[in-house]
Amino acid sequence: MDSSGSEYHVPVMLAECISGLNINPEGIYVDVTFGGGGHSRAILEKLTTGKLFAFDQDADAVKNASDLTNRSFTLIEANFRYLNRYLKLHGIRKIDGLLADLGVSSHQINEASRGFSTRFNADLDMRMDQSVDRTAADILNTYSESELHRILGIYGEVRNARTLAAALVAERSGRPFATIADLKQVLARYAKRGKENRYFAQVFQALRIEVNEELKALEEMLEQTVECMNPDGRLVVMSYHSLEDRIVKNFINTGNVRGKLEKDFFGNIIRPFEPVTRKPVIASSEETSRNNRARSAKLRIAERK
């Protein structure tokens, strides 16, 4: 495998992410989404006596790190929501930068058996951590109509979420959902003609977020960065849909994920991070033409006060 990890996953805005971290060669850094290792390898190239800790809960990503023997590198096989717990286990109290690429890796999407892609037929799985019990099929077969309505509407921004939730509950009463084909058969009846793929993608996004508790994990990780980040340390987060980006933007701008501004006695905004970029950084037209995944990416950078 080459240094970009391209056989597994093409890292989006690699140069912008590394620049955003403003790496001190002797610093301590965290890549909370190791994936194909493209970002981690680029960070390691900048370090001398510094250290890099990477998180990933996906067994395939862990295998992908097997050739990374750099002494400065430690892979932590865990969800990034446990950031501070694992850093402390490794004797780390403070870090100088954290990178999060919140996209599903190309490998996960292209591995048919994982159930992330609408392009293949496979079991309705969608677990990033395969040791977790709950799958997408479990959600479709056990959630109440109101719970399905909630996740489809909020996480998938599905326009007819209520109608679809009712249809899913009616369908499963005759035969439980097991495969992607089972689900798509129902979805096809409720998708706008010519917009089927977008509709499928919205529903799959909703299920994937719920299976992996993605937004809750993101909120928990961001809140922990306040404790572990050194002054002038950089927070670099790349998101791929509006729900994630809103959480990141709120946290950077207000110091909390709800986006509620708090001010001190003098009217100054109380927030632990200062935005480095006023607007999110987006990929160049050249990169988006090469890598379709880069089209929806938004990169936000902040510095610990």
Helices and strands as residue ranges (DSSP letters): H 14-21, E 28-31, H 38-46, E 51-55, H 59-64, E 73-76, G 80-82, H 83-89, E 95-101, H 106-110, G 112-114, H 136-142, H 145-154, H 161-174, H 180-190, H 196-212, H 214-228, E 229-239, H 242-254, E 273-275, H 285-290, G 292-296, E 298-304
